[in-house]
Amino acid sequence: MTSPAPGTRTLGGLTVSALGLGCMGMSQSYGAADRTESVATIHRSLDLGITFLDTSDVYGDGHNEELVGEAIAGRRDEVQLATKFSISRDDRGRMRIDGRPENVHARAEASLRRLGVDVIDLYYQHRVDAKVPIEDTVGAMAELVQQGKVRYLGLSEASAASIRRAAAVHPIAALQSEWSLWTRDLEGEVLGVARELGIGIVPFSPLGRGFLTGAITSPDDFDDDDFRKNQPRFQGEAFQANLRLVEAVREMATEKGVSAGQLALAWVMAQGDDVVPIPGTKRRSYLEENAGAAAVQLTADDLARLDAIAPPGVAEGTRYPDGGYAYGDSPERSA
């Protein structure tokens, strides 16, 4: 069955498909990579009108950008292409964040080469650098816009204060942050500030890292190289408690004649015309199911019921093993 095209939405001036495709899992974190199926999934995405593709230079240490570049060759004009910089990993896999201006330029040039394009439509700072004033980082990103190498700028997982300071340097088109029925932290101060400044919202993991689809019923469902094995929400008592949330979503979805994942994704899309979720998948079958969410109509009563099922803070366990993880802040500039 062919799903209708999802239509378009606008992120701070950039017109994109109303539903995007997160490409990270094609290269890391969710089991073995399958290049042939991944490329086929991206091609199918474009055929379905899901043309907003999201990657990062850190996904697979450059592998994902190369993969996306291969897949869009010959179809660049159809695509709204987003990538990110600032995160790298050392030899032990520990995350480093580098927002220095010189790193901004070096990483952008490397991304352009791997993607095989002349310009990046949306360039994000992947995480805020706690050691570099965000004004310096965004100032360097703005130079990329002036040079014609980047069209629009974005931030990811940034705090309200960081967003304000960044937007004072250059318009910010999009904020990428986790947002779903079981992760509603964004709805506090951050969402209000983003909307005040005309910044679109790009929710990652809108399906709760796959959990809200109902396909995961036991920690044993994960491969050994699946990063979810080490996430607090997928362990022990938290896992069992969170299954009850999924069951309630699945029950409502059955009543509406849709899948649990489609209902969960439709809820995110219903949060505003400035919201463009980017569910990730590396398989065409899941992509086609996700595309169907764009046709799911939710009434005010449906939304109220889902709010009751999944109020803010409903999920057991923190988002990351680091229980102190918070939206990113940067230091003030020295006088």
C-alpha positions in Angstrom: 0.0 0.0 0.0 1.4 3.4 -0.9 1.0 6.1 1.8 0.1 9.6 0.8 2.9 12.2 0.7 3.2 13.8 4.1 3.1 17.4 2.8 5.5 20.1 3.9 6.2 22.3 6.9 8.5 25.2 7.6 11.5 25.3 10.0 12.5 28.9 10.5 12.2 29.7 6.7 13.4 26.3 5.4 10.6 24.3 3.8 10.9 20.5 4.4 8.7 17.4 4.2 6.4 17.3 7.2 8.0 14.0 8.3 11.8 13.4 8.1 14.1 10.4 8.1 16.7 9.9 10.8 19.6 8.0 9.2 21.8 7.3 12.3 20.7 3.7 12.8 21.9 2.8 9.3 25.5 3.2 10.6 25.5 2.6 14.3 23.8 1.9 17.6 21.0 -0.4 16.4 22.7 -3.6 15.3 24.5 -4.5 12.1 24.6 -2.2 9.2 23.1 -3.2 5.8 24.3 -0.7 3.2 22.1 -2.1 0.4 18.9 -1.9 2.4 19.8 1.5 3.8 20.3 3.0 0.4 17.0 1.4 -0.7 15.3 2.9 2.3 16.5 6.4 1.5 15.4 6.0 -2.1 12.0 4.8 -1.0 11.8 7.7 1.4 12.3 10.2 -1.4 9.7 8.3 -3.5 7.2 8.7 -0.6 7.8 12.4 -0.3 9.9 12.1 2.9 12.7 14.3 1.7 14.1 15.8 4.9 17.1 13.6 5.7 19.0 13.8 8.9 22.6 12.7 9.5 25.8 13.7 11.5 29.5 13.5 11.0 29.8 11.4 14.1 27.3 8.7 13.0 29.6 5.8 12.2 32.5 8.2 12.3 31.7 9.6 8.8 30.1 6.4 7.4 26.6 7.7 7.6 27.3 10.9 5.7 29.0 8.8 3.0 26.0 6.5 2.9 23.6 9.4 2.6 25.7 11.0 -0.1 25.7 7.8 -2.1 22.0 7.5 -1.8 21.1 11.0 -2.9 23.5 11.2 -5.8 21.5 12.2 -8.8 18.5 13.3 -6.6 20.0 16.2 -4.6 17.4 18.6 -5.8 14.7 16.5 -4.1 16.4 16.6 -0.7 16.5 18.9 2.3 19.8 17.7 3.8 20.6 18.2 7.5 23.8 17.2 9.2 25.6 18.1 12.5 29.0 18.7 14.0 30.7 19.1 17.4 30.7 15.5 18.7 33.6 13.1 18.3 34.7 10.0 20.1 38.1 9.1 21.5 39.8 5.7 21.2 37.7 4.5 24.2 34.4 5.6 22.7 34.1 8.6 25.1 32.3 11.6 23.7 34.0 14.9 23.1 32.3 18.1 22.2 34.2 20.8 20.3 32.5 24.1 19.4 35.7 26.1 18.6 35.3 28.3 15.5 38.2 26.5 13.7 36.5 23.2 14.3 33.3 24.5 12.8 34.9 25.2 9.5 37.0 22.0 9.4 34.1 19.8 10.2 31.8 21.5 7.6 34.4 21.0 4.9 34.7 17.3 5.7 30.9 16.8 5.7 30.6 18.5 2.4 33.2 16.1 0.9 31.6 13.0 2.4 28.1 14.0 1.4 29.3 14.9 -2.1 27.3 18.2 -2.1 28.1 21.9 -2.5 25.8 23.1 0.2 24.2 21.8 3.4 20.6 22.9 3.8 20.5 22.7 7.7 23.7 22.6 9.8 23.4 21.9 13.5 25.7 22.2 16.4 25.1 18.6 17.7 25.7 19.4 21.3 26.6 22.7 23.0 30.2 23.0 24.1 30.4 23.7 27.8 33.8 25.4 27.3 33.2 27.6 24.3 30.8 30.6 24.3 28.0 29.7 21.9 28.3 33.2 20.3 31.8 32.1 19.0 30.5 28.8 17.6 27.4 30.3 16.0 29.5 33.2 14.6 31.6 30.7 12.8 28.5 28.8 11.6 27.2 32.1 10.3 30.4 32.5 8.2 29.5 29.2 6.5 26.1 30.7 5.5 27.9 33.8 4.2 30.2 31.6 2.1 27.2 29.7 0.6 28.2 26.4 2.1 25.2 26.2 4.5 21.7 27.6 4.1 20.2 27.5 7.6 21.6 26.9 11.1 20.3 24.7 13.9 21.0 23.6 17.5 20.4 20.3 19.2 19.6 19.6 22.8 20.4 23.2 23.7 19.1 25.0 26.8 16.7 28.0 26.6 19.5 30.3 27.6 21.8 28.9 24.9 19.1 29.2 22.3 18.6 32.9 23.1 22.3 33.7 22.9 22.7 31.8 19.7 19.8 33.5 18.0 21.2 36.9 18.9 24.2 36.1 16.7 22.3 34.6 13.7 18.8 33.3 13.1 18.4 29.7 14.2 16.0 27.8 12.0 15.6 24.6 14.0 16.1 23.0 17.3 16.6 19.2 17.3 15.7 17.5 20.6 14.2 14.3 21.9 10.4 14.6 22.1 7.8 11.8 22.3 5.0 10.4 24.4 7.6 9.2 27.0 10.1 12.2 26.7 8.3 15.5 27.2 11.1 17.5 28.9 11.2 19.9 26.0 7.7 21.2 26.8 9.1 23.2 29.7 11.0 26.4 29.2 12.9 25.3 26.0 9.9 24.8 23.7 8.4 28.2 24.6 11.7 30.1 23.9 12.1 28.3 20.6 8.6 29.3 19.5 9.1 32.8 20.7 12.1 33.1 18.4 10.4 31.4 15.4 12.6 28.3 15.6 11.1 25.1 14.3 11.2 21.9 16.3 12.8 18.6 15.0 12.0 15.8 17.4 14.5 12.9 17.4 13.5 9.5 18.8 9.8 10.3 18.4 9.0 6.6 18.8 10.9 6.3 22.1 13.9 4.6 20.4 11.4 2.1 18.9 9.8 1.2 22.3 6.5 3.0 21.5 6.0 0.8 18.5 5.2 -2.2 20.8 7.8 -4.4 18.9 10.1 -4.6 21.9 8.7 -6.8 24.7 11.9 -7.9 26.5 15.5 -6.7 27.0 16.4 -9.9 25.2 15.0 -8.4 22.0 18.2 -6.3 21.6 21.3 -7.5 19.8 24.5 -7.4 21.8 25.7 -4.3 19.9 22.4 -2.4 20.4 23.0 0.6 22.6 19.6 0.4 24.1 20.8 -2.5 26.3 22.6 0.1 28.4 19.9 2.7 28.6 18.1 3.0 32.0 14.6 3.0 30.5 15.2 -0.4 28.9 16.5 -2.2 32.1 14.9 -4.1 35.0 11.9 -2.6 36.7 11.9 0.5 34.5 11.5 -1.7 31.4 8.5 -3.4 32.9 6.9 -0.2 34.1 7.4 1.4 30.7 5.8 -1.6 29.0 2.5 -0.6 30.7 2.7 2.8 28.9 3.2 1.0 25.6 0.3 -1.3 26.2 -2.0 1.7 26.8 -0.9 3.3 23.6 -1.3 0.1 21.7 -4.8 -0.4 23.0 -5.8 3.1 21.8 -4.1 2.5 18.5 -6.1 -0.7 17.9 -9.3 1.2 18.5 -8.3 3.7 15.9 -7.2 1.1 13.4 -3.6 2.2 13.3 -0.3 0.8 14.7 1.0 1.9 18.0 4.0 3.6 16.3 1.7 5.5 13.9 -0.3 6.8 16.9 2.8 7.8 18.8 4.2 9.6 15.7 0.9 11.3 14.9 0.8 12.7 18.5 4.2 14.3 17.9 3.1 15.7 14.5 0.0 17.1 16.2 2.0 19.3 18.6 2.2 22.1 16.0 2.8 22.9 12.4 6.4 23.9 13.3 7.1 20.3 14.4 8.9 17.9 12.0 9.8 14.6 13.6 12.6 12.5 12.2 11.9 8.8 13.1 14.9 6.7 12.3 14.9 3.4 10.5 17.1 1.4 8.2 14.3 -0.7 6.7 11.8 0.1 4.1 9.0 -1.7 5.9 9.3 0.5 9.0 9.7 3.6 6.8 6.4 2.8 5.1 4.6 2.3 8.4 6.0 5.6 9.7 4.8 7.4 6.6 1.3 6.3 7.3 1.3 8.4 10.5 0.9 11.5 8.4 -2.6 10.5 7.5 -3.7 9.7 11.1 -6.2 12.3 12.3 -6.3 13.0 16.1 -9.3 14.7 17.7 -9.1 16.9 20.7 -10.5 14.0 22.7 -7.7 11.7 21.3 -5.0 14.2 22.3 -6.5 14.6 25.8 -6.6 10.8 26.2 -2.9 10.5 25.1 -2.0 13.3 27.6 -3.6 11.3 30.3 -1.9 8.1 29.2 1.5 9.8 28.9 1.8 12.9 31.0 5.2 14.6 31.3 7.5 12.5 33.4 5.6 9.3 32.9 8.6 7.2 31.8 10.6 5.3 34.4 14.4 5.8 34.1 16.5 8.6 32.8 17.1 9.2 29.0 20.8 8.4 29.2 23.1 6.5 31.6 24.3 9.8 32.9 21.4 10.7 35.2 22.6 14.3 35.4 22.3 14.9 31.6 20.7 18.2 30.8 20.2 20.6 27.9 23.4 22.2 27.0 24.8 25.5 28.3 27.9 27.3 27.2 30.1 29.8 29.2 29.6 33.5 28.9 32.2 35.4 26.9 35.0 37.0 28.9 34.7 40.7 29.4 
